[in-house]
Amino acid sequence: MDVGRSFTYMLQQPGGLGKLVIGGLLMFIPVIGWAFVAGYMIRTMRHVAAGQETLPEWTDWGQLLVTGLLVWVGGVIYEIPGLIVGRFGAGGTMLQSIWSLIIFVVMPAALIRFAATDNFASFFEFGEIIGFIQNNSSNYILAVVLGLVAACLSVFGLILLVVGVVFTIAWSMLAIAHLYGSVWANQASATTQ
């Protein structure tokens, strides 16, 4: 897994900067724009997993929107138990924190499974999700930690007069998509050997 490439590949290809700018501009549009970017993230994961190092095109907008909305709904469903227990005082807050940590560990695998199957139910196939994490533990942990680093780095867009944050968020989503797609690709190549 070439982790350095995950942070730079989108800027090292023809048209990459333009595709990044499109993602950044869409981040200005609440919910719908964010759904387009989430759908593009899943499409990028699929490209990386298939060994394609070029960013996909911003085409088939309807499919991007549907995919992104499914990602959003899946994430909201994952959050519901934590929101419920968080309402029960200090103990509930502690349980909510534990639940957030579980989501942090499990959600990337759920996203990868969703991208691989294009089936919303795969967000909740916990046996397969846990099996995927176990079978790819070293690459998976590395990708999750570096995904967190990319998300933290996106905050530097605030330095660029606040407006820049949407472009750095779009960049971090593409970096995360490459990291997760690489884990998926490595797992697929390991099973065929």
N, C-alpha and C positions, 0 to 999 in steps of 0.2 A: 504494500500500500504506500503510494507516494504522497505523503501528507503535505509536503511543501507545495506540490502541484495543486492540491485542493484549494489553496489560498490565492493562487495566481492564474490558473488556467483560463479563467473567463476574460482576462485582460491580454492573454498571449495568443489570441486567434483573430482572424479577420472578422470584423463585425461584432466582436465580443463586447466592446465598450458600448456600442449602440444598444445591444440587447440588455445590458446592465442598466443603461439610462431608461429604457422602456420600463423595466421593473421598478426603478426608483420613482418614475413619474406615476406609475400605478399605485404606489404606496401613499400618494396624496389623496386617493379616493377611498374613504373608509368602507369597510366590509367588502364591497364588490371588487375594488382594486386589490385589496389584500387577498381575496379568494383567487383572483387571476394569478397573483404571484405565487400563492401556495400550489396552485395547479401546475404552474411552470416549474416549481421546485420538484414536484413528483415526476414531471416529464424529464427533467434534467437527471434525476436519479436513475430513471429507466435508461437514458442514453449512456450514462457512465457505466451502469451495470452491463450494458450490451457491448462495452468496449469503445464507444464513440466518444472521442475527446472534444468534439465541437459542441457548442451550446445548441440546443434545439431552436427551431424558429418559433416566433410568436405567431402561431397560426392556430386555426381551429379553436377560436375563442370560447365557443360554447362548451367544448369539452374541458378547457382549462378552468372555466367558471364552475362547472359541475364538480370536477375533481377537487378544486380548492374548497368548495363548500362542504364536500364530504370530509375533507381533512379537518375543517373547522368544527363540524358537528362531532366527529370522532374525538377531537380534543376536548370539547365541552362535556361530552359524556364521561370522559376520564376524570374531569375536574369535579363532577357532581358529588361523589362521596366525600371528598375533602371539604367542599363547601357546606355540606350537611353537618358533618361532625365538628367543623370549626365553630359552629354556633353554640356549642356546649361548654363554654367557659375555658379555663386554662387547660384542662385535660383534652378538650376538643381541639384547642389550638395546637397542642402537641401532636395529637393524632393527625391533624391536618398537615402539619409539617412533615410527618413521616409519610403520609400519602403523597405529598408533593415530591418527596425524594423517590418514592416508588415510580411515580409518573416520569420523573426525569430519567430513570434507568430504563423503563419499559417503552415509553412512547417512541423513541427512535426505531426500535425493532417493529413496533406496530406500523409505523410509517413505511418501513421497508417492506413489510408483508403486504400492506395495502398497495404499494407501488408494484410489487411483484405479481399480485393476483388480480388487481383492479376490481376487488370485491370488498365492499364496505364491511361485511361481516368479519373479514380478516383482521380488523382492528381489535377484535375481541376473541380471537382464537388463542387463548392464553397458553395452552400447551405448546403450540407451534412457536409462539413468540418466545417463551422461556427456552425452548429447545434451540431456537436460532441464536439466542444470546449465549447459551452454554457452548454451542458448537463453534462459535466465533468470538469467544470471550476476549482474547487479547486485542484483535482488530476492533471489536465492538467497543470495548472500553476506551481505546485510543480515539476512535471516531467520536464517541459521545463527549469525552473531555475536550477534544479539539473543537467540536461543535460549540461547546460552551465558550471556549476562547474566542471563536469567531463572533459569537453573539456579543460578547463583552467588547471586542474590538469595534463592533458596529457603533458603539456609543461615541466613538471619536468623531462621528459625523456631527455631533452637537457643536464641536469646535468650528465647523464650517458653517457658521451662522444658523444653526439649528436645521435649516433646510437640507443640509448635506446628510443628515441622519437617515433620511429615506433611501438614499443611494447606498450608504454603508450597510443598512439593513438588507437591501436587495443583494449586495455583495456577500454578506454573511450567509444569506439563505442559499446562494449558489455554492458557497464553500461547503456548507453543511450538506447540501445535496450531493456534492462530489464525494465527501467523506462517507456518507451513508451508502451511496451507489457503489463505492469502492469495496465496502464491507460485503455488500450483496454480491459483487462480481467475484471477490476472493472466495466466498463461500461456494458460489456456483462452480468455480474452477476446481476447488478442492474436492467437490463431490464427483466431478467427472474424471478425476485422476485415479 
